[in-house]
């Protein structure tokens, strides 16, 4: 896959996944990430890049083996559900964060926040 104009590189993508605002030079890449086909999957994948290390740390806490499995699984399942349910609002917030226009999606049945 070819790189898009304004592709921030690995560190920039990690910073974007954590929630930092990228510079103006990355504006085209941010617009693509949040509006082109497959944006919902990319929102979830960015969330996974943040949550997987957190779940690994939770699994390293002391306790019985079943607890070392269930606590990270609960954290991951709960956060994935939340991100999937609020993906439209997350996208709108990230677009506003980068001073980009928020698309009006009539399928939502309500305005994007």
N, CA, C and O atoms as a printed pandas DataFrame, in Angstrom:
     atom_number atom_name residue_name chain_id  residue_number  x_coord  y_coord  z_coord
0              1         N          UNK        A               1    0.848   -1.181    0.000
1              2        CA          UNK        A               1    0.000    0.000    0.000
2              3         C          UNK        A               1    0.892    1.242    0.000
3              4         O          UNK        A               1    1.846    1.327    0.773
4              5         N          UNK        A               2    0.582    2.188   -0.855
5              6        CA          UNK        A               2    1.378    3.406   -0.925
6              7         C          UNK        A               2    0.996    4.346    0.219
7              8         O          UNK        A               2   -0.114    4.308    0.750
8              9         N          UNK        A               3    1.952    5.176    0.565
9             10        CA          UNK        A               3    1.716    6.136    1.641
10            11         C          UNK        A               3    0.879    7.306    1.130
11            12         O          UNK        A               3    1.023    7.744   -0.011
12            13         N          UNK        A               4    0.023    7.786    1.979
13            14        CA          UNK        A               4   -0.824    8.921    1.641
14            15         C          UNK        A               4   -0.066   10.224    1.878
15            16         O          UNK        A               4    0.867   10.250    2.680
16            17         N          UNK        A               5   -0.446   11.306    1.198
17            18        CA          UNK        A               5    0.185   12.593    1.487
18            19         C          UNK        A               5   -0.054   12.984    2.943
19            20         O          UNK        A               5   -1.173   12.882    3.446
20            21         N          UNK        A               6    0.986   13.423    3.599
21            22        CA          UNK        A               6    0.865   13.817    4.992
22            23         C          UNK        A               6    0.916   12.665    5.975
23            24         O          UNK        A               6    0.601   12.845    7.151
24            25         N          UNK        A               7    1.310   11.478    5.513
25            26        CA          UNK        A               7    1.412   10.311    6.401
26            27         C          UNK        A               7    2.409   10.632    7.516
27            28         O          UNK        A               7    3.559   10.965    7.228
28            29         N          UNK        A               8    1.995   10.540    8.772
29            30        CA          UNK        A               8    2.859   10.974    9.870
30            31         C          UNK        A               8    3.948    9.986   10.275
31            32         O          UNK        A               8    4.801   10.336   11.090
32            33         N          UNK        A               9    3.954    8.793    9.750
33            34        CA          UNK        A               9    4.933    7.803   10.184
34            35         C          UNK        A               9    4.443    7.074   11.433
35            36         O          UNK        A               9    3.358    7.352   11.944
36            37         N          UNK        A              10    5.254    6.147   11.912
37            38        CA          UNK        A              10    4.831    5.287   13.028
38            39         C          UNK        A              10    4.601    6.084   14.308
39            40         O          UNK        A              10    3.571    5.917   14.960
40            41         N          UNK        A              11    5.544    6.947   14.677
41            42        CA          UNK        A              11    5.388    7.712   15.923
42            43         C          UNK        A              11    4.203    8.672   15.860
43            44         O          UNK        A              11    3.485    8.849   16.845
44            45         N          UNK        A              12    4.005    9.285   14.705
45            46        CA          UNK        A              12    2.858   10.179   14.541
46            47         C          UNK        A              12    1.541    9.431   14.626
47            48         O          UNK        A              12    0.571    9.927   15.199
48            49         N          UNK        A              13    1.508    8.227   14.049
49            50        CA          UNK        A              13    0.286    7.421   14.120
50            51         C          UNK        A              13   -0.005    6.989   15.553
51            52         O          UNK        A              13   -1.160    6.959   15.976
52            53         N          UNK        A              14    1.048    6.654   16.300
53            54        CA          UNK        A              14    0.853    6.299   17.718
54            55         C          UNK        A              14    0.354    7.502   18.509
55            56         O          UNK        A              14   -0.537    7.375   19.349
56            57         N          UNK        A              15    0.930    8.669   18.237
57            58        CA          UNK        A              15    0.474    9.881   18.926
58            59         C          UNK        A              15   -0.986   10.165   18.590
59            60         O          UNK        A              15   -1.760   10.553   19.466
60            61         N          UNK        A              16   -1.366    9.975   17.332
61            62        CA          UNK        A              16   -2.759   10.178   16.910
62            63         C          UNK        A              16   -3.673    9.175   17.601
63            64         O          UNK        A              16   -4.778    9.528   18.013
64            65         N          UNK        A              17   -3.222    7.920   17.733
65            66        CA          UNK        A              17   -4.033    6.886   18.383
66            67         C          UNK        A              17   -4.275    7.223   19.845
67            68         O          UNK        A              17   -5.351    6.947   20.375
68            69         N          UNK        A              18   -3.285    7.816   20.502
69            70        CA          UNK        A              18   -3.421    8.167   21.915
70            71         C          UNK        A              18   -4.317    9.391   22.092
71            72         O          UNK        A              18   -4.918    9.572   23.151
72            73         N          UNK        A              19   -4.410   10.239   21.051
73            74        CA          UNK        A              19   -5.310   11.383   21.143
74            75         C          UNK        A              19   -4.669   12.724   20.892
75            76         O          UNK        A              19   -5.333   13.752   21.023
76            77         N          UNK        A              20   -3.389   12.750   20.532
77            78        CA          UNK        A              20   -2.724   14.019   20.266
78            79         C          UNK        A              20   -3.168   14.596   18.925
79            80         O          UNK        A              20   -3.567   13.871   18.014
80            81         N          UNK        A              21   -3.087   15.909   18.835
81            82        CA          UNK        A              21   -3.405   16.605   17.584
82            83         C          UNK        A              21   -2.149   16.623   16.726
83            84         O          UNK        A              21   -1.068   16.974   17.198
84            85         N          UNK        A              22   -2.299   16.243   15.463
85            86        CA          UNK        A              22   -1.177   16.226   14.536
86            87         C          UNK        A              22   -1.009   17.590   13.886
87            88         O          UNK        A              22   -1.961   18.369   13.832
88            89         N          UNK        A              23    0.201   17.895   13.388
89            90        CA          UNK        A              23    0.434   19.187   12.730
90            91         C          UNK        A              23   -0.372   19.340   11.436
91            92         O          UNK        A              23   -0.924   18.371   10.915
92            93         N          UNK        A              24   -0.427   20.563   10.937
93            94        CA          UNK        A              24   -1.154   20.871    9.702
94            95         C          UNK        A              24   -0.652   20.053    8.522
95            96         O          UNK        A              24   -1.423   19.761    7.608
96            97         N          UNK        A              25    0.615   19.680    8.519
97            98        CA          UNK        A              25    1.179   18.908    7.401
98            99         C          UNK        A              25    0.504   17.547    7.255
99           100         O          UNK        A              25    0.558   16.946    6.182
100          101         N          UNK        A              26   -0.127   17.058    8.310
101          102        CA          UNK        A              26   -0.786   15.754    8.285
102          103         C          UNK        A              26   -2.289   15.849    8.059
103          104         O          UNK        A              26   -3.009   14.866    8.235
104          105         N          UNK        A              27   -2.757   17.009    7.675
105          106        CA          UNK        A              27   -4.197   17.254    7.535
106          107         C          UNK        A              27   -4.867   16.293    6.546
107          108         O          UNK        A              27   -5.943   15.770    6.836
108          109         N          UNK        A              28   -4.248   16.054    5.384
109          110        CA          UNK        A              28   -4.845   15.160    4.382
110          111         C          UNK        A              28   -4.941   13.735    4.909
111          112         O          UNK        A              28   -5.930   13.043    4.665
112          113         N          UNK        A              29   -3.922   13.302    5.626
113          114        CA          UNK        A              29   -3.933   11.948    6.174
114          115         C          UNK        A              29   -5.035   11.800    7.223
115          116         O          UNK        A              29   -5.748   10.796    7.240
116          117         N          UNK        A              30   -5.174   12.791    8.091
117          118        CA          UNK        A              30   -6.209   12.752    9.130
118          119         C          UNK        A              30   -7.588   12.723    8.483
119          120         O          UNK        A              30   -8.460   11.966    8.910
120          121         N          UNK        A              31   -7.788   13.540    7.457
121          122        CA          UNK        A              31   -9.078   13.555    6.763
122          123         C          UNK        A              31   -9.377   12.188    6.161
123          124         O          UNK        A              31  -10.503   11.700    6.258
124          125         N          UNK        A              32   -8.380   11.569    5.543
125          126        CA          UNK        A              32   -8.575   10.220    4.984
126          127         C          UNK        A              32   -8.908    9.217    6.085
127          128         O          UNK        A              32   -9.843    8.429    5.944
128          129         N          UNK        A              33   -8.157    9.243    7.171
129          130        CA          UNK        A              33   -8.353    8.285    8.259
130          131         C          UNK        A              33   -9.745    8.358    8.856
131          132         O          UNK        A              33  -10.292    7.339    9.278
132          133         N          UNK        A              34  -10.322    9.539    8.896
133          134        CA          UNK        A              34  -11.590    9.727    9.596
134          135         C          UNK        A              34  -12.811    9.851    8.687
135          136         O          UNK        A              34  -13.934    9.952    9.182
136          137         N          UNK        A              35  -12.616    9.847    7.371
137          138        CA          UNK        A              35  -13.785   10.007    6.502
138          139         C          UNK        A              35  -13.886    8.976    5.387
139          140         O          UNK        A              35  -14.992    8.689    4.931
140          141         N          UNK        A              36  -12.779    8.412    4.933
141          142        CA          UNK        A              36  -12.851    7.460    3.818
142          143         C          UNK        A              36  -13.425    6.123    4.284
143          144         O          UNK        A              36  -13.563    5.860    5.478
144          145         N          UNK        A              37  -13.754    5.291    3.294
145          146        CA          UNK        A              37  -14.327    3.970    3.586
146          147         C          UNK        A              37  -13.436    3.213    4.570
147          148         O          UNK        A              37  -12.210    3.241    4.463
148          149         N          UNK        A              38  -14.058    2.550    5.513
149          150        CA          UNK        A              38  -13.323    1.779    6.508
150          151         C          UNK        A              38  -12.893    2.578    7.718
151          152         O          UNK        A              38  -12.083    2.096    8.510
152          153         N          UNK        A              39  -13.409    3.784    7.888
153          154        CA          UNK        A              39  -12.972    4.617    9.006
154          155         C          UNK        A              39  -13.361    4.012   10.352
155          156         O          UNK        A              39  -12.636    4.179   11.332
156          157         N          UNK        A              40  -14.496    3.310   10.415
157          158        CA          UNK        A              40  -14.904    2.708   11.695
158          159         C          UNK        A              40  -13.912    1.633   12.139
159          160         O          UNK        A              40  -13.553    1.553   13.313
160          161         N          UNK        A              41  -13.479    0.818   11.197
161          162        CA          UNK        A              41  -12.501   -0.223   11.517
162          163         C          UNK        A              41  -11.194    0.415   11.972
163          164         O          UNK        A              41  -10.559   -0.062   12.913
164          165         N          UNK        A              42  -10.793    1.498   11.301
165          166        CA          UNK        A              42   -9.546    2.167   11.699
166          167         C          UNK        A              42   -9.662    2.784   13.092
167          168         O          UNK        A              42   -8.685    2.797   13.841
168          169         N          UNK        A              43  -10.838    3.294   13.449
169          170        CA          UNK        A              43  -11.035    3.826   14.808
170          171         C          UNK        A              43  -10.852    2.701   15.828
171          172         O          UNK        A              43  -10.200    2.887   16.856
172          173         N          UNK        A              44  -11.425    1.550   15.542
173          174        CA          UNK        A              44  -11.309    0.409   16.461
174          175         C          UNK        A              44   -9.871   -0.097   16.524
175          176         O          UNK        A              44   -9.383   -0.428   17.604
176          177         N          UNK        A              45   -9.191   -0.163   15.391
177          178        CA          UNK        A              45   -7.798   -0.626   15.382
178          179         C          UNK        A              45   -6.887    0.338   16.139
179          180         O          UNK        A              45   -5.971   -0.095   16.839
180          181         N          UNK        A              46   -7.133    1.645   16.003
181          182        CA          UNK        A              46   -6.341    2.612   16.778
182          183         C          UNK        A              46   -6.581    2.415   18.271
183          184         O          UNK        A              46   -5.658    2.517   19.079
184          185         N          UNK        A              47   -7.826    2.131   18.624
185          186        CA          UNK        A              47   -8.138    1.875   20.030
186          187         C          UNK        A              47   -7.404    0.627   20.528
187          188         O          UNK        A              47   -6.918    0.599   21.659
188          189         N          UNK        A              48   -7.327   -0.391   19.691
189          190        CA          UNK        A              48   -6.616   -1.613   20.083
190          191         C          UNK        A              48   -5.133   -1.364   20.308
191          192         O          UNK        A              48   -4.529   -1.987   21.181
192          193         N          UNK        A              49   -4.534   -0.459   19.530
193          194        CA          UNK        A              49   -3.114   -0.170   19.734
194          195         C          UNK        A              49   -2.868    0.460   21.102
195          196         O          UNK        A              49   -1.770    0.356   21.648
196          197         N          UNK        A              50   -3.871    1.101   21.643
197          198        CA          UNK        A              50   -3.747    1.679   22.982
198          199         C          UNK        A              50   -4.092    0.647   24.058
199          200         O          UNK        A              50   -3.422    0.579   25.089
200          201         N          UNK        A              51   -5.130   -0.153   23.824
201          202        CA          UNK        A              51   -5.627   -1.062   24.858
202          203         C          UNK        A              51   -4.815   -2.345   25.030
203          204         O          UNK        A              51   -4.752   -2.876   26.139
204          205         N          UNK        A              52   -4.197   -2.853   23.979
205          206        CA          UNK        A              52   -3.442   -4.105   24.102
206          207         C          UNK        A              52   -2.324   -3.974   25.142
207          208         O          UNK        A              52   -2.213   -4.849   26.000
208          209         N          UNK        A              53   -1.487   -2.921   25.111
209          210        CA          UNK        A              53   -0.468   -2.798   26.169
210          211         C          UNK        A              53   -1.079   -2.656   27.566
211          212         O          UNK        A              53   -0.522   -3.166   28.538
212          213         N          UNK        A              54   -2.207   -1.977   27.671
213          214        CA          UNK        A              54   -2.878   -1.845   28.967
214          215         C          UNK        A              54   -3.332   -3.217   29.462
215          216         O          UNK        A              54   -3.178   -3.536   30.640
216          217         N          UNK        A              55   -3.888   -4.023   28.568
217          218        CA          UNK        A              55   -4.342   -5.364   28.943
218          219         C          UNK        A              55   -3.180   -6.261   29.328
219          220         O          UNK        A              55   -3.305   -7.085   30.234
220          221         N          UNK        A              56   -2.053   -6.110   28.651
221          222        CA          UNK        A              56   -0.862   -6.888   29.025
222          223         C          UNK        A              56   -0.416   -6.504   30.440
223          224         O          UNK        A              56   -0.071   -7.374   31.240
224          225         N          UNK        A              57   -0.423   -5.219   30.745
225          226        CA          UNK        A              57   -0.054   -4.784   32.100
226          227         C          UNK        A              57   -1.043   -5.308   33.140
227          228         O          UNK        A              57   -0.640   -5.708   34.232
228          229         N          UNK        A              58   -2.322   -5.308   32.810
229          230        CA          UNK        A              58   -3.319   -5.857   33.732
230          231         C          UNK        A              58   -3.096   -7.354   33.964
231          232         O          UNK        A              58   -3.300   -7.850   35.072
232          233         N          UNK        A              59   -2.683   -8.061   32.928
233          234        CA          UNK        A              59   -2.438   -9.499   33.054
234          235         C          UNK        A              59   -1.208   -9.789   33.908
235          236         O          UNK        A              59   -1.073  -10.893   34.435
236          237         N          UNK        A              60   -0.324   -8.831   34.050
237          238        CA          UNK        A              60    0.885   -9.028   34.852
238          239         C          UNK        A              60    0.675   -8.755   36.338
239          240         O          UNK        A              60    1.571   -9.007   37.144
240          241         N          UNK        A              61   -0.489   -8.247   36.707
241          242        CA          UNK        A              61   -0.777   -8.002   38.123
242          243         C          UNK        A              61   -0.851   -9.333   38.869
243          244         O          UNK        A              61   -1.196  -10.357   38.280
244          245         N          UNK        A              62   -0.526   -9.320   40.166
245          246        CA          UNK        A              62   -0.585  -10.582   40.920
246          247         C          UNK        A              62   -2.022  -11.062   41.085
247          248         O          UNK        A              62   -2.962  -10.271   41.165
248          249         N          UNK        A              63   -2.158  -12.373   41.132
249          250        CA          UNK        A              63   -3.473  -12.966   41.324
250          251         C          UNK        A              63   -3.542  -14.338   40.703
251          252         O          UNK        A              63   -2.597  -14.777   40.047
252          253         N          UNK        A              64   -4.654  -15.020   40.904
253          254        CA          UNK        A              64   -4.807  -16.347   40.312
254          255         C          UNK        A              64   -4.907  -16.254   38.779
255          256         O          UNK        A              64   -5.270  -15.210   38.237
256          257         N          UNK        A              65   -4.585  -17.340   38.101
257          258        CA          UNK        A              65   -4.590  -17.315   36.629
258          259         C          UNK        A              65   -5.923  -16.898   36.003
259          260         O          UNK        A              65   -5.933  -16.173   35.008
260          261         N          UNK        A              66   -7.040  -17.342   36.568
261          262        CA          UNK        A              66   -8.322  -16.976   35.986
262          263         C          UNK        A              66   -8.542  -15.469   36.053
263          264         O          UNK        A              66   -9.150  -14.887   35.155
264          265         N          UNK        A              67   -8.045  -14.835   37.122
265          266        CA          UNK        A              67   -8.198  -13.394   37.272
266          267         C          UNK        A              67   -7.292  -12.647   36.293
267          268         O          UNK        A              67   -7.660  -11.586   35.787
268          269         N          UNK        A              68   -6.111  -13.202   36.028
269          270        CA          UNK        A              68   -5.177  -12.596   35.080
270          271         C          UNK        A              68   -5.710  -12.644   33.653
271          272         O          UNK        A              68   -5.259  -11.887   32.793
272          273         N          UNK        A              69   -6.660  -13.522   33.404
273          274        CA          UNK        A              69   -7.288  -13.603   32.084
274          275         C          UNK        A              69   -8.555  -12.753   32.041
275          276         O          UNK        A              69   -8.785  -12.033   31.070
276          277         N          UNK        A              70   -9.365  -12.831   33.071
277          278        CA          UNK        A              70  -10.674  -12.183   33.053
278          279         C          UNK        A              70  -10.610  -10.652   33.170
279          280         O          UNK        A              70  -11.399   -9.956   32.530
280          281         N          UNK        A              71   -9.696  -10.130   33.966
281          282        CA          UNK        A              71   -9.626   -8.671   34.124
282          283         C          UNK        A              71   -9.245   -7.993   32.805
283          284         O          UNK        A              71   -9.925   -7.053   32.392
284          285         N          UNK        A              72   -8.168   -8.445   32.127
285          286        CA          UNK        A              72   -7.874   -7.821   30.822
286          287         C          UNK        A              72   -8.984   -8.061   29.785
287          288         O          UNK        A              72   -9.275   -7.182   28.973
288          289         N          UNK        A              73   -9.594   -9.240   29.815
289          290        CA          UNK        A              73  -10.667   -9.532   28.854
290          291         C          UNK        A              73  -11.856   -8.602   29.087
291          292         O          UNK        A              73  -12.451   -8.111   28.128
292          293         N          UNK        A              74  -12.207   -8.358   30.340
293          294        CA          UNK        A              74  -13.308   -7.453   30.648
294          295         C          UNK        A              74  -12.973   -6.021   30.229
295          296         O          UNK        A              74  -13.816   -5.322   29.667
296          297         N          UNK        A              75  -11.744   -5.589   30.504
297          298        CA          UNK        A              75  -11.334   -4.239   30.112
298          299         C          UNK        A              75  -11.373   -4.087   28.593
299          300         O          UNK        A              75  -11.846   -3.072   28.082
300          301         N          UNK        A              76  -10.881   -5.083   27.879
301          302        CA          UNK        A              76  -10.859   -5.012   26.423
302          303         C          UNK        A              76  -12.268   -5.061   25.839
303          304         O          UNK        A              76  -12.598   -4.273   24.953
304          305         N          UNK        A              77  -13.097   -5.974   26.326
305          306        CA          UNK        A              77  -14.460   -6.100   25.795
306          307         C          UNK        A              77  -15.275   -4.835   26.067
307          308         O          UNK        A              77  -15.981   -4.346   25.185
308          309         N          UNK        A              78  -15.178   -4.318   27.268
309          310        CA          UNK        A              78  -15.933   -3.109   27.611
310          311         C          UNK        A              78  -15.500   -1.901   26.806
311          312         O          UNK        A              78  -16.335   -1.130   26.333
312          313         N          UNK        A              79  -14.196   -1.736   26.651
313          314        CA          UNK        A              79  -13.712   -0.578   25.899
314          315         C          UNK        A              79  -14.009   -0.718   24.413
315          316         O          UNK        A              79  -14.326    0.274   23.755
316          317         N          UNK        A              80  -13.912   -1.930   23.870
317          318        CA          UNK        A              80  -14.233   -2.127   22.454
318          319         C          UNK        A              80  -15.702   -1.844   22.178
319          320         O          UNK        A              80  -16.040   -1.227   21.168
320          321         N          UNK        A              81  -16.573   -2.292   23.070
321          322        CA          UNK        A              81  -17.998   -2.017   22.905
322          323         C          UNK        A              81  -18.261   -0.512   22.928
323          324         O          UNK        A              81  -19.017    0.007   22.106
324          325         N          UNK        A              82  -17.634    0.179   23.871
325          326        CA          UNK        A              82  -17.837    1.619   23.993
326          327         C          UNK        A              82  -17.354    2.358   22.743
327          328         O          UNK        A              82  -18.047    3.236   22.228
328          329         N          UNK        A              83  -16.164    2.001   22.259
329          330        CA          UNK        A              83  -15.621    2.663   21.074
330          331         C          UNK        A              83  -16.484    2.362   19.851
331          332         O          UNK        A              83  -16.731    3.254   19.040
332          333         N          UNK        A              84  -16.943    1.126   19.707
333          334        CA          UNK        A              84  -17.789    0.779   18.564
334          335         C          UNK        A              84  -19.123    1.524   18.630
335          336         O          UNK        A              84  -19.633    1.979   17.607
336          337         N          UNK        A              85  -19.680    1.645   19.822
337          338        CA          UNK        A              85  -20.974    2.315   19.965
338          339         C          UNK        A              85  -20.879    3.823   19.734
339          340         O          UNK        A              85  -21.823    4.427   19.227
340          341         N          UNK        A              86  -19.764    4.430   20.096
341          342        CA          UNK        A              86  -19.601    5.878   19.993
342          343         C          UNK        A              86  -18.618    6.290   18.911
343          344         O          UNK        A              86  -18.065    7.388   18.976
344          345         N          UNK        A              87  -18.386    5.441   17.919
345          346        CA          UNK        A              87  -17.420    5.738   16.860
346          347         C          UNK        A              87  -17.761    7.031   16.121
347          348         O          UNK        A              87  -16.860    7.794   15.773
348          349         N          UNK        A              88  -19.044    7.287   15.878
349          350        CA          UNK        A              88  -19.431    8.517   15.177
350          351         C          UNK        A              88  -19.045    9.762   15.973
351          352         O          UNK        A              88  -18.533   10.732   15.414
352          353         N          UNK        A              89  -19.290    9.726   17.270
353          354        CA          UNK        A              89  -18.951   10.865   18.108
354          355         C          UNK        A              89  -17.444   11.014   18.280
355          356         O          UNK        A              89  -16.936   12.133   18.343
356          357         N          UNK        A              90  -16.735    9.909   18.354
357          358        CA          UNK        A              90  -15.269    9.952   18.442
358          359         C          UNK        A              90  -14.711   10.582   17.174
359          360         O          UNK        A              90  -13.824   11.433   17.230
360          361         N          UNK        A              91  -15.242   10.152   16.021
361          362        CA          UNK        A              91  -14.784   10.709   14.746
362          363         C          UNK        A              91  -15.055   12.204   14.687
363          364         O          UNK        A              91  -14.182   12.973   14.284
364          365         N          UNK        A              92  -16.250   12.629   15.081
365          366        CA          UNK        A              92  -16.591   14.048   15.037
366          367         C          UNK        A              92  -15.654   14.862   15.932
367          368         O          UNK        A              92  -15.210   15.945   15.550
368          369         N          UNK        A              93  -15.359   14.344   17.111
369          370        CA          UNK        A              93  -14.460   15.051   18.021
370          371         C          UNK        A              93  -13.052   15.158   17.444
371          372         O          UNK        A              93  -12.412   16.204   17.552
372          373         N          UNK        A              94  -12.571   14.081   16.834
373          374        CA          UNK        A              94  -11.220   14.103   16.254
374          375         C          UNK        A              94  -11.163   15.051   15.055
375          376         O          UNK        A              94  -10.167   15.750   14.869
376          377         N          UNK        A              95  -12.225   15.083   14.236
377          378        CA          UNK        A              95  -12.253   16.015   13.104
378          379         C          UNK        A              95  -12.250   17.462   13.599
379          380         O          UNK        A              95  -11.539   18.304   13.051
380          381         N          UNK        A              96  -13.034   17.750   14.623
381          382        CA          UNK        A              96  -13.043   19.110   15.184
382          383         C          UNK        A              96  -11.699   19.454   15.804
383          384         O          UNK        A              96  -11.242   20.593   15.715
384          385         N          UNK        A              97  -11.067   18.473   16.431
385          386        CA          UNK        A              97   -9.756   18.685   17.045
386          387         C          UNK        A              97   -8.742   19.151   16.000
387          388         O          UNK        A              97   -7.865   19.964   16.295
388          389         N          UNK        A              98   -8.867   18.633   14.783
389          390        CA          UNK        A              98   -7.942   18.994   13.706
390          391         C          UNK        A              98   -8.511   20.086   12.796
391          392         O          UNK        A              98   -7.975   20.345   11.719
392          393         N          UNK        A              99   -9.598   20.724   13.237
393          394        CA          UNK        A              99  -10.248   21.816   12.500
394          395         C          UNK        A              99  -10.648   21.399   11.088
395          396         O          UNK        A              99  -10.420   22.127   10.122
396          397         N          UNK        A             100  -11.245   20.219   10.987
397          398        CA          UNK        A             100  -11.751   19.689    9.726
398          399         C          UNK        A             100  -13.276   19.632    9.788
399          400         O          UNK        A             100  -13.838   19.529   10.878
400          401         N          UNK        A             101  -13.954   19.697    8.644
401          402        CA          UNK        A             101  -15.427   19.670    8.658
402          403         C          UNK        A             101  -15.955   18.288    9.052
403          404         O          UNK        A             101  -15.409   17.260    8.654
404          405         N          UNK        A             102  -17.011   18.291    9.831
405          406        CA          UNK        A             102  -17.657   17.046   10.257
406          407         C          UNK        A             102  -18.755   16.723    9.259
407          408         O          UNK        A             102  -19.661   17.531    9.056
408          409         N          UNK        A             103  -18.687   15.531    8.621
409          410        CA          UNK        A             103  -19.732   15.188    7.655
410          411         C          UNK        A             103  -21.075   14.956    8.336
411          412         O          UNK        A             103  -21.136   14.443    9.453
412          413         N          UNK        A             104  -22.150   15.340    7.654
413          414        CA          UNK        A             104  -23.497   15.126    8.162
414          415         C          UNK        A             104  -23.952   13.751    7.691
415          416         O          UNK        A             104  -24.071   13.515    6.488
416          417         N          UNK        A             105  -24.203   12.855    8.616
417          418        CA          UNK        A             105  -24.592   11.492    8.268
418          419         C          UNK        A             105  -26.082   11.290    8.524
419          420         O          UNK        A             105  -26.491   11.156    9.678
420          421         N          UNK        A             106  -26.906   11.266    7.469
421          422        CA          UNK        A             106  -28.350   11.123    7.670
422          423         C          UNK        A             106  -28.749    9.754    8.208
423          424         O          UNK        A             106  -29.861    9.595    8.712
424          425         N          UNK        A             107  -27.866    8.762    8.113
425          426        CA          UNK        A             107  -28.192    7.420    8.621
426          427         C          UNK        A             107  -28.242    7.359   10.137
427          428         O          UNK        A             107  -28.833    6.440   10.704
428          429         N          UNK        A             108  -27.630    8.324   10.792
429          430        CA          UNK        A             108  -27.631    8.308   12.256
430          431         C          UNK        A             108  -29.001    8.592   12.843
431          432         O          UNK        A             108  -29.333    8.087   13.915
432          433         N          UNK        A             109  -29.798    9.391   12.158
433          434        CA          UNK        A             109  -31.101    9.758   12.683
434          435         C          UNK        A             109  -31.016   10.863   13.723
435          436         O          UNK        A             109  -32.022   11.231   14.329
436          437         N          UNK        A             110  -29.839   11.382   13.926
437          438        CA          UNK        A             110  -29.618   12.476   14.867
438          439         C          UNK        A             110  -28.357   13.190   14.420
439          440         O          UNK        A             110  -27.554   12.613   13.686
440          441         N          UNK        A             111  -28.163   14.424   14.841
441          442        CA          UNK        A             111  -26.936   15.127   14.438
442          443         C          UNK        A             111  -25.716   14.531   15.150
443          444         O          UNK        A             111  -25.807   14.062   16.285
444          445         N          UNK        A             112  -24.584   14.560   14.461
445          446        CA          UNK        A             112  -23.344   14.112   15.090
446          447         C          UNK        A             112  -22.927   15.158   16.111
447          448         O          UNK        A             112  -22.959   16.353   15.817
448          449         N          UNK        A             113  -22.544   14.738   17.278
449          450        CA          UNK        A             113  -22.171   15.670   18.355
450          451         C          UNK        A             113  -20.845   16.287   18.119
451          452         O          UNK        A             113  -20.386   17.092   18.929
